[in-house]
């Protein structure tokens, strides 16, 4: 088996990959990890990658779509070159002592460890990200940073630090796997694989995650302003400062938002803040007042008025009626 030092170096030897799939993993994340490897094998005409599926206890893992993925028990995995951990919801339930011990055991063999979506959280729970730079899904990044102080958190879509590969979700997982293919098998093959999936570009690891998908209507200026807004939801920037950081004047920024998005920067900013507040109300148990402060509202009253105007009900009413996300 290969050590973490050379898995990303050019090689013609098949790379042995174990894919650990946990219950409630996102189906897209699962496909993003495996299908690029399959496509690389097909286009190369030989086995560059060999993989096996592993589950926590040996019973099939059920994805969010209802698909069951059979696999051998993690405790029976002796060695591999690369272990990819895919997780979605219920991370605290998955982080059992047995799973953490198994991850530490595999890490001790010198294998490279990768985490997708909630996978980085489980790697951090096992202590195998201590001293590394890593990213995770933007929804969990704030709590990830506070819970694991020995890990340097990044907002990147994906990041590779020595023998650790982490990414924030399905789309970044494709980028991360393309990076693996490019480094190990050459940029030409990676480009052909990207073409098979009709990927216009292969994104680098230094791109930051966005809380909302980029709109095709954005201009370069409004896209820069949008990214700044997402980074400052807790302390919204005044329009002049927002424009200055985006490299524009307030008047030009206003004109671009009206022309491209049919709104104003202020309204767009508020919509982003309220969308994040809605996510926290429905997906977390964070106190409503803390959610208000985290999304830039100075008081519970101002937050309540804005939330009710946007969603037709109060945050507390919505929370009482919430259902488990799938």
Buried (B, 14 or more C-beta within 10 A) or exposed (E): EBEBEEBBEEBEEBBBBBBBBBBBBBBBBBBBBBBBBEBBBEBBEEEBBBBEBBBBEEEBBBBBEEEEBEBEBBBEBEEBBBBBBBBBBEBEEBBBEEBBEBBEBBBEBBBBBBBBBBBBBBBBBBBBBEEBBBBBBBBBBEEBBEEBEEBBBBBBBBBBBEBBBBBBBBBBBBBBBBBBBBBBBEEEBBBBBBEBEEBEEBBEBEBBBBBEEEEEEBEEBBBBBBBBBBBBBEEBBEBEEBBBBBEBEBEEBBEBBEEBBEBBBBEBBBBBBBBBBBBBBBEBEEEBEEBBBBBBBEEBEEBBEBBBEBBEEBBEBBBEEEEEEE
